[in-house]
């Protein structure tokens, strides 16, 4: 599973006017695999792909029973830019 889910945040919606969409992807996939999966899933041609890896972070919180320690997961984001006149409507899309 290459594409895990789309990121739907205010910051990612700012890129929609430039035909940029943000996805959470598998850590081990590369840009060519992401491009092929986007082509197969949506039928759009990809203009540009930017990827970034976010490392694990240590988290702790204080509760009634004391401190609880944990870690977040390591994730990889891909910002995919399509050519003009190619838009994705995530609210009505049921393939994810």
Secondary structure, 3 states (H helix, E strand, C coil): CCEEEECCCHHHHHHHHHCEEEEEECCCCCHHHHHHHHHHHHCCCEEEEEEEEECCCEEEEEECCEEEEEECCCEEEEEEEECCCCCCCCCCCCCC
